[in-house]
């Protein structure tokens, strides 16, 4: 006869068996919850997956930015959805992706410029400034790219967007000017960064349309230096070329006037009558010296007092025969050497005075004064006492 106590024990054992069977049936693989999402956060023991609309926490360390498929039991907590997994594997995204198109940019973070800044959760293995189409998800104001297609660099400048340009620097310094073959582009370089006039460079920066097309360069790493522009005879040089020539200085001051070109030469000092060799960057209306030196000083010129030729640059030397100074400050000096003579014009601005029998040497140009042979001196430095 079965007692009540024994019956209770039998029923209890039966209940346990039923519960175990139900648990076994309930944990069949076909009944697991499945979630596919991008890992947007990870620690040593916990990660968060998101598909752009739903976020699920899993107790595993995963790689951020990678899509995973997780099988397990989904349940709610006060902190959001959790999934106790039995299987995790990498997967392809099957959820809708948001699309972003713009230029990839790296500056204190990773961005796609549209031109608004879209902050990326991870870098892309493409060149800074390249256009890209990306598909991914948004999570906490950051974009997680899953797929992308590189479109290359923009062919035309667009305000606020990156642009890559290549050419010759025609004005150096921290605010440089680049000639790309068709127009001048102002380069605003990072603090302490300079580029040398004459160098070939390739630069990536942000376009700004100020009074002239400008490029804001973010980092020294965005500047690639090449060699120098092509060396071309000065008579054939175009903007951006390195003009080369051997010429005589016809006028001196802040820039040099040369006898072989109408372009003034800057960044080099020489005297009227000096013959120089120059290699200079050709600008729109001037030359900028990068390698210049005197190859024949004016002291080596022959005395041309007996070789009058109107407009020709020369050195004349001789003894002062007479001097006349008029009320307006203009003067004349007759300088003689043997049977040859010439009238040296003494403009008041020369701030020089000559005395009879004084030996003088002058550098300048043959001209006339009231039909008589004369000599024009550009400055007081070009007229000296003795044979200088």
C-alpha positions, 0 to 999 in steps of 0.5 A, a space after each residue: 500500500 502506497 502511503 501519502 509520503 511515497 506518493 508525494 515523492 513520486 509526483 515530485 520526481 515526475 515533475 522534475 523529469 517533465 521540467 528537464 524534458 521541457 528544458 531540453 526541448 526548449 533549448 533546441 537549436 531551431 528555437 534560438 533567437 538570432 540577431 545580426 548587427 555591427 559591433 559598435 562597442 566592446 570590452 574584454 567580456 561584453 560587446 554591443 551589436 546594432 543594426 541601426 535600429 536595435 541594439 543588443 548586448 552580448 557577453 563576449 569580446 568582439 571586434 568593433 566595426 565587424 558584422 556578427 550573427 549571434 544565436 542565443 536567448 534574448 531577454 530584457 534588462 533594465 539596461 536594454 536587450 541582452 542575448 546569451 549566446 551559444 554561437 557567434 560568427 562573422 556575417 554579411 549585413 542583411 539589414 538596411 544600410 544608410 548611405 553617405 557620399 563625400 570626401 574622406 578626411 583625417 584630422 583629429 579623427 576620421 570623417 567623410 565630408 559632404 561638406 558637413 562632417 560625418 564622423 566615422 567610427 573607424 578609419 578607411 584604408 584610402 587616401 586622404 581627400 578621396 571621394 567615397 560612397 559608403 554604406 553603414 549604420 549610425 550609432 550615437 552620432 557616429 557612422 560605422 561603414 560596412 561597405 564603401 567604394 572609392 571614386 578618386 579625387 575630385 577633378 574640380 575645386 568645390 568650396 569646403 571640400 578637399 581637393 588635390 592639386 599639383 604644380 610649381 611654387 611660384 611664391 614661397 613661404 607659409 602663404 605660398 602660391 602654386 601654379 598648376 598650369 592654368 591658374 594661381 592657387 594660394 596655399 595656407 600652410 600649417 604653422 611652421 611649414 614652408 615650401 620653396 619657390 621653384 619646387 614641384 609639389 602635390 598638395 591636398 587641402 580644403 578649398 576656400 574661395 577668397 579673393 583667389 582660389 585658396 587651399 587650406 592645408 591641414 598637415 605637413 603630411 599633406 604636402 609631397 615635395 618633388 624636384 624643381 620646375 623644368 629649366 627653359 631658356 628665359 626667352 621660351 619660359 612659361 609661368 612655372 618654368 625655371 628660366 635660365 639665362 646669361 644677361 647684363 644688368 641694365 637697372 638695379 634696385 629692389 629688382 634687376 632690369 636685364 638686357 635680355 628680357 622685359 621681366 624684372 629679376 627679384 631676390 638677387 643683388 647686382 650692379 648695373 653693368 654686371 653680367 650674371 647667370 640666373 636660374 629663376 622661377 617664371 612668374 606672370 610678370 617677373 622672375 624670382 631667383 633661386 640660383 644666381 651669381 655674377 659671371 663677369 663684374 662691370 669693372 671688366 667692361 672695356 672703356 667705351 668712351 670712344 664707342 658711342 652707340 645710342 642706347 647701349 649699356 657701357 662703362 666710360 672712364 676719363 678726366 673731367 674737362 669741365 662741369 656746368 650746373 644749372 639753376 634747376 640743379 641739373 648739371 653736365 660734365 664733359 669727360 674726355 679720354 684722348 680724342 674721345 669725349 662724352 657729356 655725362 648728365 648729372 641729374 640732381 637726384 644722383 646727389 653727386 658733384 664732379 670737379 675739373 681734372 677729376 678722373 671718373 668712371 661711370 656705368 650707364 647708357 649712351 644717349 644724346 643732349 642737344 644732338 651731342 653724345 651724352 651718357 645717362 647714369 641710373 644712380 649715384 652708385 654708378 658714378 665713382 671717382 677714379 677707375 672703379 
